[in-house]
Amino acid sequence: MHPQPHGTELATNDLDRLILLRRQLHRHPELSGSEHRTAAAVAEFLAATRPDEIVTGLGGHGVAVAYSGADTGPTLLLRAELDALPITEVTEVSYRSEHDGVGHQCGHDGHMTVLAGVGLLLGRRRPTRGRVVLLFQPSEENAVGAAAVLADPAFERLHPDLALALHNLTSLPLGQVVLDEGVVNCASRGVRVILDGEPTHASAPEGGVSPATAIARLLTSLPALGRGTEIDSDYRLVTVTHAALGERAFGVAPGHGEIWATLRTMTDDGMDALRADAGHLAVDVAEQEGLRVTVEEADVFHHCENHPAAVTLLRRALDHEGVPHTTGVVERGSEDFGRFRAVAPSAMFFIGSRRSADGPDLHHPDFDFPDQLIDTGTRVFARAVREFLD
């Protein structure tokens, strides 16, 4: 424990309760769009803190919990994610997932618990002015949740003046914090190239039009659109994630095929250029091979960009809580939090969750969010509340 003044300290029994909550959430993970039990669990936990408002069903299964000060002032939004991943957990912990093929291997269970810790503190001492909104966002992993929350009419009365978030990173040692201005998460989106020709009998393939050659070409030409390994304004990465051809039959020459790829750039502007290049390439190859082509997009993540004002607030909070921090990270991975910069200055800080040099990465079946980070994350956010609203 690190005793702190001004309402940022969690008692030992608070941490015990939060660890139990985190493990409950871990045991019952739910995929994007299906987080009804998770949403109910966090709403029930925070209802005991007697907030001024609880909004449920926000943008799907989202939950917002608000605490208001006595005086008027700005609204500070703190955001965490509700959803889990389609991953089969292989940890040996007693609270491992009870749902086959679903697990919290991104640490969203820990992020939610940090916000629940802030709720415990706000339940005992409101901010002097303004309002704090704890937002538990649905459907982060497939990049539809933030847009759905922002489009929900109920969000209008929750509209923030500043928005903060955190994410754990296994690329950082346990407890190390990184915070920087500017772009901190890359833009990305999924592209499905659907190719249709004409199937025929396998004994006479010349009578049909097969997508096989087109898929073979795109397997190399799509990744070739990438350039550079340093994450800067010219950074582009194309990763083929799936390819399918024809039916599972020996008697039919294929007439249908698909190739899926993830496009990644540092910024949204770079993504516009890359997606145009990928689309033109798919159309050109299809035309040359006599195929019909459809290009679809999914999992559209905007880049995350930390606003200087929000970063200044987080730096003050980290310094006052005695949490060391460095700068200089731009994550290749994407985050749905990027959409919130359209409505308010926003910033995300990263906290290390690697327990050992050979520990599992995020999205690995053996990853489990370290309970030690709950106290640190809660203290930083609680201090940011006091700095902004007291």
C-alpha positions in Angstrom: 0.0 0.0 0.0 1.0 3.6 -0.6 -0.9 5.9 1.7 -2.0 9.0 -0.2 -4.0 12.1 0.9 -7.0 13.5 -0.8 -9.0 10.3 -1.5 -6.7 8.3 -3.8 -5.9 5.5 -1.3 -7.6 2.1 -1.4 -7.8 0.2 1.9 -6.7 -3.4 2.1 -10.3 -4.6 2.1 -11.0 -2.5 -1.0 -8.2 -4.3 -2.8 -9.5 -7.7 -1.7 -13.0 -6.8 -3.0 -11.5 -5.5 -6.3 -9.4 -8.6 -6.8 -12.5 -10.8 -6.2 -14.4 -8.7 -8.8 -11.6 -9.0 -11.3 -11.5 -12.7 -11.0 -15.2 -13.0 -11.2 -15.1 -11.0 -14.5 -12.2 -13.2 -15.7 -14.1 -16.4 -14.9 -17.1 -15.2 -17.0 -15.8 -13.5 -20.2 -18.1 -12.4 -22.9 -17.5 -11.6 -26.6 -18.1 -8.3 -28.3 -21.8 -7.5 -28.4 -22.7 -10.2 -25.8 -21.4 -8.5 -22.6 -24.8 -8.5 -20.8 -23.5 -10.4 -17.7 -20.3 -8.4 -17.5 -22.3 -5.2 -17.7 -24.6 -6.3 -15.0 -21.7 -7.3 -12.7 -20.0 -3.9 -12.9 -23.3 -2.0 -12.5 -24.2 -4.1 -9.5 -20.8 -3.6 -7.9 -20.9 0.2 -8.4 -24.5 0.6 -7.4 -23.4 0.0 -3.8 -21.3 3.2 -4.0 -24.5 5.2 -4.5 -23.6 7.1 -7.7 -25.7 9.9 -8.9 -26.6 8.1 -12.1 -26.2 4.7 -13.7 -26.9 4.4 -17.5 -27.2 0.9 -18.9 -27.7 -0.3 -22.5 -25.4 2.4 -23.8 -24.4 1.6 -27.4 -25.3 -2.0 -26.8 -24.4 -3.3 -23.3 -22.4 -0.3 -22.3 -22.6 1.1 -18.7 -21.9 4.6 -17.5 -21.7 5.5 -13.8 -21.7 9.2 -12.9 -20.6 11.0 -9.7 -21.3 14.7 -9.4 -19.7 17.4 -7.3 -21.6 20.1 -5.4 -20.5 22.8 -7.7 -20.9 23.0 -11.5 -17.9 22.2 -13.6 -16.5 20.1 -16.4 -17.1 16.4 -17.0 -14.2 14.0 -16.9 -14.7 10.6 -18.5 -12.7 7.5 -17.6 -13.2 4.6 -20.0 -12.6 0.8 -19.8 -13.7 -2.1 -22.0 -16.3 -4.8 -21.3 -15.5 -7.5 -23.9 -13.2 -10.5 -24.1 -11.6 -12.4 -26.9 -12.4 -15.6 -28.9 -9.4 -17.4 -27.3 -9.3 -20.6 -25.3 -7.5 -19.9 -22.0 -4.7 -22.2 -21.0 -3.8 -20.7 -17.6 -3.8 -22.8 -14.5 -5.4 -20.1 -12.3 -8.3 -21.2 -10.1 -10.5 -18.5 -11.7 -9.8 -19.4 -15.3 -12.5 -18.9 -17.9 -15.6 -21.1 -17.6 -16.6 -20.4 -21.2 -14.9 -22.5 -23.9 -13.2 -20.4 -26.5 -13.7 -17.1 -24.7 -11.1 -15.4 -22.5 -9.9 -12.1 -21.0 -6.5 -12.4 -22.6 -6.3 -8.7 -23.3 -6.7 -7.6 -19.7 -10.1 -5.9 -20.0 -11.1 -7.5 -16.8 -8.3 -5.6 -15.1 -9.2 -2.3 -16.8 -12.8 -2.6 -15.6 -11.6 -3.3 -12.1 -9.4 -0.2 -12.0 -12.5 1.9 -12.9 -14.4 0.1 -10.2 -11.7 1.1 -7.7 -12.2 4.7 -8.7 -15.9 4.2 -8.1 -15.2 3.0 -4.6 -13.3 6.2 -3.8 -15.8 8.5 -5.5 -18.6 6.9 -3.5 -16.9 8.1 -0.3 -15.8 11.5 -1.6 -17.3 13.2 -4.6 -15.3 15.7 -6.6 -15.6 19.3 -5.5 -17.2 20.4 -8.8 -18.2 18.9 -12.1 -18.7 15.3 -12.7 -16.9 12.0 -13.2 -18.3 9.4 -15.7 -17.0 5.9 -15.5 -17.7 4.4 -18.9 -17.6 0.6 -19.5 -17.6 0.4 -23.3 -18.9 -2.6 -25.2 -17.4 -4.2 -28.3 -13.9 -2.7 -28.3 -12.3 -5.7 -29.8 -14.2 -5.5 -33.1 -14.1 -1.6 -33.2 -17.9 -1.0 -33.2 -18.4 -0.2 -29.5 -17.1 3.4 -29.3 -19.0 4.5 -32.4 -22.2 2.9 -31.0 -21.7 4.7 -27.6 -21.1 8.0 -29.2 -24.1 7.7 -31.4 -26.4 6.7 -28.6 -28.8 9.6 -27.7 -28.2 8.8 -24.0 -24.5 9.8 -24.5 -25.5 13.5 -25.0 -26.1 14.1 -21.3 -22.8 12.3 -20.5 -20.7 14.3 -23.0 -17.2 14.8 -21.6 -14.8 17.7 -21.5 -11.9 15.4 -21.2 -11.5 11.6 -21.6 -8.8 9.3 -20.2 -8.1 5.6 -20.5 -5.3 3.1 -19.8 -4.2 -0.2 -21.3 -1.8 -2.8 -20.0 1.2 -3.7 -22.2 3.2 -6.9 -22.0 6.0 -5.2 -23.9 6.7 -3.2 -20.7 8.0 -4.6 -17.4 5.4 -4.9 -14.6 4.3 -1.5 -13.4 6.3 0.6 -15.8 4.2 3.5 -17.3 4.6 5.1 -20.7 2.8 8.3 -21.5 3.3 10.6 -24.5 1.7 13.2 -26.6 0.6 12.6 -30.2 -0.2 9.3 -31.9 0.1 6.3 -29.5 -1.9 3.6 -31.3 -2.0 2.9 -35.1 -5.0 2.9 -37.3 -6.1 -0.4 -38.7 -8.9 -2.1 -40.5 -9.8 -5.5 -41.9 -10.3 -6.0 -45.7 -12.1 -9.0 -47.2 -11.4 -9.5 -50.9 -14.2 -11.8 -52.3 -13.5 -13.3 -55.7 -16.1 -15.1 -57.8 -15.6 -16.9 -61.1 -17.3 -20.1 -62.4 -16.9 -23.5 -60.8 -16.7 -26.6 -63.0 -16.0 -30.3 -62.8 -12.5 -31.0 -61.6 -11.9 -33.1 -64.7 -12.3 -30.1 -67.0 -11.0 -27.0 -65.1 -10.6 -25.2 -68.4 -14.4 -24.9 -68.6 -14.6 -22.7 -65.5 -12.9 -19.6 -64.0 -10.9 -20.3 -60.9 -9.8 -17.6 -58.3 -6.8 -19.8 -57.4 -4.2 -17.7 -59.4 -5.6 -14.4 -58.2 -5.4 -15.6 -54.6 -1.9 -16.8 -55.1 -0.9 -13.4 -56.5 -2.7 -11.5 -53.7 -1.0 -13.5 -51.0 2.3 -11.8 -52.0 1.2 -8.6 -53.6 -1.0 -7.4 -50.7 1.8 -7.6 -48.1 4.1 -6.0 -50.6 2.0 -2.8 -50.2 3.6 -2.4 -46.8 6.8 -0.4 -46.3 9.1 0.3 -43.5 9.4 -1.1 -40.0 9.7 2.2 -38.1 6.3 3.6 -37.0 6.2 7.0 -38.6 4.0 8.9 -41.1 5.1 6.5 -43.9 4.5 3.3 -42.0 2.3 0.7 -43.7 1.8 -2.9 -42.9 -0.5 -5.5 -44.6 -0.9 -8.8 -42.9 -2.8 -11.6 -44.6 -4.9 -13.3 -41.9 -7.1 -15.8 -43.9 -7.5 -17.3 -47.3 -10.1 -19.7 -48.6 -10.6 -21.4 -52.0 -13.5 -23.4 -53.3 -15.3 -26.2 -51.6 -14.1 -29.2 -49.6 -14.5 -31.5 -52.5 -12.2 -33.3 -55.0 -14.7 -33.3 -57.9 -15.2 -29.5 -58.2 -12.8 -26.9 -59.6 -13.3 -23.8 -57.5 -15.3 -20.8 -58.5 -15.2 -18.8 -55.3 -12.4 -17.6 -53.1 -11.6 -15.1 -50.4 -8.5 -13.5 -48.9 -8.6 -11.4 -45.7 -6.0 -8.9 -44.7 -5.4 -6.4 -41.9 -4.1 -3.0 -43.0 -2.2 -0.9 -40.5 -0.8 2.7 -40.7 0.3 5.3 -38.2 -2.6 7.7 -38.9 -6.0 7.7 -40.4 -4.7 9.8 -43.4 -2.2 7.1 -44.1 -4.9 4.5 -43.9 -7.0 6.3 -46.5 -4.1 5.9 -49.0 -3.4 2.3 -48.1 -7.0 1.1 -48.4 -7.2 2.8 -51.8 -4.1 1.0 -52.9 -5.3 -2.3 -51.6 -8.7 -1.9 -53.3 -7.2 -0.9 -56.6 -4.8 -3.9 -56.5 -7.7 -6.3 -55.8 -9.7 -5.0 -58.7 -6.8 -5.1 -61.1 -5.9 -8.7 -60.2 -9.5 -9.8 -60.5 -10.0 -8.1 -63.9 -6.8 -9.7 -65.2 -8.0 -13.1 -64.1 -11.6 -12.6 -65.4 -13.2 -12.6 -61.9 -15.9 -10.6 -60.2 -14.6 -8.9 -57.1 -16.1 -7.4 -53.9 -14.0 -5.6 -51.3 -15.5 -5.3 -47.8 -14.2 -3.7 -44.7 -14.5 -4.6 -41.0 -12.9 -3.8 -37.6 -12.2 -0.2 -38.5 -10.0 1.3 -35.8 -9.0 5.0 -35.9 -5.6 6.0 -34.6 -5.3 7.1 -31.0 -3.8 10.5 -30.5 -3.1 11.9 -27.0 -4.0 15.5 -26.5 -1.4 17.7 -24.7 -3.9 18.9 -22.1 -5.0 15.4 -21.2 -1.4 14.2 -21.1 -0.5 17.1 -18.8 -3.2 16.0 -16.4 -2.1 12.4 -16.4 1.6 13.4 -15.9 0.6 15.4 -12.8 -1.3 12.5 -11.5 1.5 10.1 -12.1 4.0 12.4 -10.4 1.8 13.1 -7.4 1.3 9.4 -6.9 5.0 8.6 -7.2 4.6 6.4 -10.3 7.7 6.6 -12.6 6.9 7.1 -16.2 8.7 7.5 -19.6 7.8 8.5 -23.1 8.3 7.2 -26.6 5.9 4.5 -27.5 3.6 4.2 -30.6 1.8 0.9 -30.5 1.3 -1.1 -33.7 -1.9 -2.5 -32.1 -5.1 -0.5 -32.4 -7.6 0.7 -29.9 -11.2 1.8 -30.2 -10.6 4.7 -27.8 -9.3 6.7 -30.8 -12.9 7.7 -31.6 -13.2 9.6 -28.4 -10.8 12.3 -29.6 -13.6 13.5 -31.9 -15.7 14.6 -28.9 -13.1 15.7 -26.3 -9.4 16.0 -25.7 -8.3 12.5 -24.7 -5.3 10.5 -23.7 -4.4 6.9 -22.9 -1.5 5.8 -20.7 0.2 2.4 -20.9 1.2 0.3 -17.9 3.5 -2.7 -18.1 2.0 -6.2 -17.4 5.0 -8.4 -18.2 5.9 -10.4 -15.0 9.0 -12.0 -16.5 11.2 -11.8 -19.6 9.6 -14.9 -21.1 6.0 -14.0 -20.0 3.1 -14.3 -22.4 2.0 -11.5 -24.7 -1.4 -9.9 -24.9 -3.9 -12.2 -26.7 -1.8 -15.2 -25.7 -3.9 -18.0 -24.2 -1.7 -18.0 -21.1 -2.1 -14.2 -20.3 -3.7 -13.1 -17.1 -3.9 -9.5 -15.9 -1.7 -8.9 -12.9 -3.7 -8.0 -9.8 -0.8 -5.8 -8.6 -1.7 -3.2 -11.2 -5.2 -2.5 -9.8 -3.9 -0.3 -7.0 -1.6 1.7 -9.3 -4.2 2.3 -12.0 -6.8 3.3 -9.5 -4.6 5.8 -7.7 -3.5 7.4 -11.0 -7.1 7.9 -12.2 -8.3 9.0 -8.8 -5.5 11.6 -8.6 -6.4 12.8 -12.1 -10.0 13.3 -10.8 -8.8 15.4 -7.9 -6.4 17.4 -10.1 -9.1 18.2 -12.6 -12.2 18.7 -10.4 -11.0 19.7 -6.9 
